Amino acid sequence: MILNVFLSLGTIQLSVSLQKKSLEQRVTFVEKKSAILANQIANNGLDAYSMMDMGDSGEQKTDELKQFALELDGRALLIDSSYRVLADTYGQHTGRYYMARDILRALSGGKVSYKRIGDSYIQVITDVYEPGTEDVKAVIIAAASIRERNGLIGYLTGQRATLSGIFFLVSLLLSILIVLLLGRIFRRTQKELDLIAAGHQEENMPETGFREFYKLSVSFNSIINRYKELENSRQQFVSNVSHELKTPITSMKILADSLLLQENVPAELYAEFMNDIAHEIDRENQIITDLLDLVKMDKTQSDLNITAVNINELLEMILKRISPIAEKRDITLHLETMRQVTAEVDEGKLSLACTNLIENAVKYNNDGGRVDVSLNADHKFFYIRVKDTGVGIPEDAQEKIFERFYRVDKARSRETGGTGLGLAITRNVILLHKGSIRVHSKENEGSTFIVRIPLTYVGARKDV
């Protein structure tokens, strides 16, 4: 409907422009014809065109004036400088005097534009100059018919109205068809959404129809698939947490039952079992601590306590804290700093992430191995690299090591006290800082973790 209104306005504007153009062309035609006749009259003399002197020559020249009037389908008057009508193709004013404002202006050498005479004629006044001078000796008044032009405009206006009506009907039919088609698509889409909302998440919307509906279906299916992945991840996480928490409890239960079933348990065996139970309690506590840390990492960035931190001093403190563990296995810790680096970070969380990386490099290293930690920076980021000479990570496992509870070697992880959450926590901390972490590793050749974090925190700061 709106399109039909715009079309009607457009056709009206086109009609107005056509009328104006048609009138301008008619005026131009009359002016050209009048200029040619004025030039002939100037060369032949006014007397030759005077109907008051009807000699042979006069009749012949007057015929030119009549022919001119016939071409215009109108009337022509020739008036001399004394305002006397020398010729009138209608024969009504010949010999009389005719004075009007436009004639006065034309005979004075002024420019006179055309004007409308009613709805059927236009009037054009043309000067007749004395040959070789700019003196006006007469004027030609040409009244040209525009009835033919008006008829054409009327015909075009009628055609416009007919076409507008036809277009309105076609637009109405198309609008009804489009509404019916869109209603059908919306009902089908609503049916699919109701089915999914009822709990059938395995269903997907059909990716068909118009381009907009196709894109909508693709986007919605992407959301559903993402939801499925999150749901599967949640279920897997719950399953892993249950398993990890149950394992130490099962071990403690077995140890406790063994003590209860035996009589007169030797003090040495009792102490050994209690030591094992304490170890399992520590393990349970570590799992719970890591889970709490991971939950904190899943919160928004507003939980970050951003301050300016000296990264060099932070790494030195972490290596000093881990060095007793490394010394027990004769592992060398080396820190190399290319420059002094101060960055806007959450010191506690970044310390946890770096500690996890360096502890892993020690735990999964070979006795007598080496861990190299380096720090560098450019104008936007600082880089921490942790390289070890340990057991390495298989290529097919390198994309999974940041998943929760994922272990490359489960037996060795339990021996070292790993919970499978350290790298997941580390990755979340780095992502909270808008950074990135990459790993390069080969089995039995060691691993290298590279962390990149912006020097200036780009998120919203927490007011302290």
N, C-alpha and C positions, 0 to 999 in steps of 0.2 A: 504494500500500500504506500509506504513512504517512497519507494522507488518510482511508483506511478506519479506521485505528486511532483517529484523532481523532474520526471520526464515532461509533465505538463508545463511546468515552469520553463523548462528548456525549450519546448516547442514554441511557447509564447515569445520567449526571447528571440528565437530564430525567426519567427514571423515578423517581429518588430524590426529586426536587423534586415530582413529581406525587403520589407516595405521601404525602409530608409535607403537601401542600396538601389532599389528599383527607381525611386524618385530621383536620386542623384544621377543615375544613368540617363533618365529622361531629360533632366535639366541640361546635362552635358551635350546630349544630342541636339537639343533646341539651340543651345549657345553656338555650337559648331555650324549648324545650318544658317543661323542668323548672321554669324561672322562672314560666311561665304557670300550671302546675299548683300550684306553691307559693303563688302569689297566690290561687288559688281555694280551696285548703285553708285559708289564713289567714282568708279571708272567711267560709267556711262552717263552720269549726270542725273540730277533729280528730276528734270523735266521729262526725261524718257519714261519715268515711272509714275507720272502724275495722271490720274484718271480724269483730271479736268481738261487735259489736252489729249484727245483720243485720236491722234493721227495714226498712220500705219505703224510708225516706229513705236509710238506710245502704246498701242494695243499689244504689240509683240513683247515689249518690256514688261507691261503690266501682267501678262500671262505668267511671267517668271514669279511675280509676287503671289499670284493666285495658286500657282503650282506649289510654292513654298507653304502656303496656308493648307493646301490639301495634304501635303506630306505630314504636317503637324496635326491634321484633323482638327483644325481650329481656325484662328483668325489672325490677320496681320494688318498693321497700320504703319504708314510711313508719314512722319511728322517732321516738318522743316524747322529751322532755328527760330522762326517767327510763331511757332506753335500752331501752324496751319496743317490740317490733315490733307496731304497730297494724295494719299491712296488708302482705301479701306476695302478689304476683300469682301466685306459684307455690304458695302455701298451705303452705309448709313450716315457716316460722318465726313464724307469726302467734301472738301472745300470749307469745312467748318474749322474753328479754332478749338484746340483741346489742351487744357493746361492742368497739370497735376504735380504733386510734390516730386514724384519719381522722375517725371519728364524734366522738370526744372533742374534737378540734380544731374541727370544724364547730359543735358545740353550744356551744363556748366563744366563738364569733364569729370564729374564725380562717379564713383563706382556704385552701381545699383544692383543689388542681388535679386534673385528671383523671389516670387511670392506666390502663395496659393490663392486661387480664385474659386471659392467654394470647395467641393470635393471632387470636381471633374476637370479643372483646368489649372495650369500654372502660367504665370506671366513672366516673360524674359524681355528686358529692354537692352538693345544693342546700339552703340554709337556708330554713326556714319561720318568718317573723317574726310576733310578736304585732302585730296591727293598730295602727298609730299609734306603735309603739315599735321599738327596735332589739334587742329581746329575742328570742333564738332559742327557739322552743317545740317545734320538731321539725326533722327533716331528711328529705330524699328521696334515696334511693340508687337511681340509674338505671344499669342494666347494659344498654348498647346494643350490638347486633350490628354487626360490621364485615365480615361474611362477603361481603356483596355488593360492598363496596369492594375486598376482597382478590381477589375474582373478576375485577373490572374491571382491577385492577393486573396480575393474572396474564395476562389477555388482552392487555393492552398490552405486557407483557414479551415474550409470544410473538410479537406483531406486530413488536416491535422486533428480535427475533432474526431473523425472516423478512426484514424490510427490510434488516437489516445484511448478511445473506447475499446478497440480491439485489444490493445496492450493491457488495459485494465482488466478485461475478462481473462486474458491469458495469465496475467500476474496473479489474479485471484485463484484460478485453477491450480497454478503452480504452487502458490502458497498453501492451498489446502492439501495438495499432494505431499509437500515437504513436511507440513505439520503432522499428517497421518504417518509418514515414514519415520519422522523423528520420534513420534509418540510410540511407535512400535519398537524402535531401538531402545528408547528409555525404559519401556516396560520389560524388555528382555534383559537390559542391564540391571534393572531393579531386582528382577527375579534371581539373577546370578549373585547379586550382592546379598540378598536375603538368604540365599543358600549358604554363602560363605559365613554370614553373620550367625547362622544357626549352628555353626561349629564344624562345617565341612571344609576345613582349611586345605584339604587335598585338591579341592576344585580350583580351577583357574577361569578367568573370564575369556571368552573367545576373542581372539585378536583379529576381528574382521570389521567391515563397515567403512564409513567415511574416514578420511585421514585423521580428523580430530578424535573420533571415537576409537580409532585404532591406536592412536598415541595414548589416549586415556586408558585403554585396556592394557597396553604394554606397561604403562607406569603403575597401574594398580596391581598387575601381576608381579611386577618387580617388588612392590611393597609386601605383597603376600609371601613371595619367596623369601624376602628378607626376614619377615616374621617367622616363617618356618625355620630358617637357619637359626634365628635367635632362640626359638622354642627348643629346637634340637640341642643347641649349645647349652641352654639352661638345664635341660634334662640331663645332658651329659655331665654338666658341672655338678648338679645335685648328686648324680650317681658317683662321680669321682670323689666328692667331698665325703659322702657316706662311706665309701670304701676306705679312703685315707684315714678317716676318724675311727673307723671300726677296727682297722688293722692293729694299732697299738693296744686298743681295749681288749681285743682277742688275745694278743700276746700276754697282756697282764693277767687276763682271766686264766689262761693256761698255767702261767707261773704260780698264781695264787692257789689254784686247785691242786697243783703238784705238791705245794707245801702242806695244804690241808689234808691231803690223802695219806701223807707220810707221818709216821709217829717217830718221836725222838729224832727229829731232823738235826743233823750236825750243824753247829754254829757256822762252819765255813760254807756249807751249802746254802744255809738260810741267808747268809750275807750275800752270797753270789746271786741268789734269786731276787733278793731285795734290790740289789744293784741293777739287775736287769729290769725290774719293775720301774725303778727310778728313771732309767734310761728311756723306757717307753713313755713314761709321764712327760719327760722333757720333750720327746718327739711329738706327743700330742699337743703340748703347749706351743711348740714351734709351728705346727700346722695351724692351730687356731690363731696365733699371732700373725702368720702370713695371710690367712684368710681375712682378718680384720684390716690389714694393710691394703689388701687387694680391693676390699669394699670401699676403703677411703679413696683409692685411686679412681674408682668408678664415679665419684662425685664430680661436680662441676668445677671449673677453674676458679670459681670464687672462693674455694677452700684453700687455695694456694696462699702462702704467706711470702710474698715476693719482697726480697731485700737485695741490696748490693752485696755480693759475696766474692771473696777472694778465692778463686778456683784453685790456685796453686796451693794455698794453705789447706784447703779442704782435702785435696788428694794426698798431701803429705800426712795429714792426720789419719786418713783412712788406711794408708800403707803402714803407718806406725801401729795401728790397732790390729792389723792382720798379720804383721810380721811374726808374732809368736807361733801362729799356726804354720806359717811357711818354714820357720826354722826347724820345727819338729821333723820335717821331711826334707830338710836341706834344699829348699827351693829359694832361689835368689829373687828378690823384689827390686826392681829398678824404676825410678821415676825420672823422666826427662821432660823439662818444660822449656819450650822455645821462647816464651815471653811471659810477662806478668799479665794475668787475665782476671778482670773483674766483670762479673755479669749479674744481671737481674734474675734471680732464681729463688725457688723455695729451698733453703739450705738443708732442711731435714729430709725432704723427699729426694733431692738430688744425691745427698749423702747415702741414703738407702739404696738407690739405684746403682751408684758407683761401687758401693760395698758388695752388692750382689754379684756384679761383674767380676770384680777382683777376687772375691772369695771363690767363685766358680773356677776362675783361672788357676787358683791354688789347689782346690779340691780335686779337679779333674786333670791335674798335671802328673807327670812322672816324678818319682823321687829324684832329687838332684836337678830338677828342671829349672826353668826361668820364666818369670812374668815381667814383661816390659810394659810400663804405663807411660804414655806421652800426652802432652797437652800443647795445643797450638791454637791460633786464632787469626781471623782476618778482620775486615772492617764490619762484618755483619754477624759472624758465627764464631763459636769456639768449638774445638774438636778434641775429644778424648779417645785415645786408642789403647785398648787392652789386648796385648798379644801374649800367648802362652805357648809352651812346647809340649803340651799334653796329648791326650788320646785323640783329639779332633772330633769332628761331627760328620757323620755320613751325609752325602749330598742330598739324599731323599728325605732327610730329617731336618735340614736347615730351615725350611719354611715353617716347621711345626714347633720349633723349640720355644717360641714365645707363647704357645698355647698353655692354658692352665692345666697343671698336673701332668704335662707331657714330659716323659723321661726318655732319653736315648738308650740308656742302660739302667733298667730299673734296679737290678741287683746292686750295682755300684752306687746308685743314688741313695739307696737305703743305708749302705755302708758308710757313706759320707754324711748322712743325716739330711739329705736333700728332700724337699717336699714337692718339687715340681712347680712351685709358684714363683720362684725368684726372678726368672726372666720375664714372666708375665707382669710382675710388679714393676720391674725395670722399664719395660716397654711402655707401660701406662704412665709412669712418671715422665718419661721423655716426651711422650705425646702431649701430656698436659702442658709441657713447656714449649709446645709447637716445634719440637725437634724430630729427629729421625735416628734410627739405629740400623746398622747393617752388619752382617757377619760373613767372613771368608774363612773357610776351614777345609782341611783334608784329613782323612783318617790317619792317625799315628804321626801326624806332622804338626798338630797344634791348631789353634783357632785365633782369629783376630776379630774383635768387636770394635766398630767405629761409631761413635756417638757424635751427632751434630746438633747444637742447641743455639738459638739466637742470643746474642749478647744483651739485647734489650727485649724485655718481655713484651709481647704484642697483644696480650689479653687485658682484661679489666683488672686493675689492681685492687687488692683488698685493703680497705682503710684499717689502720692499726690504731 
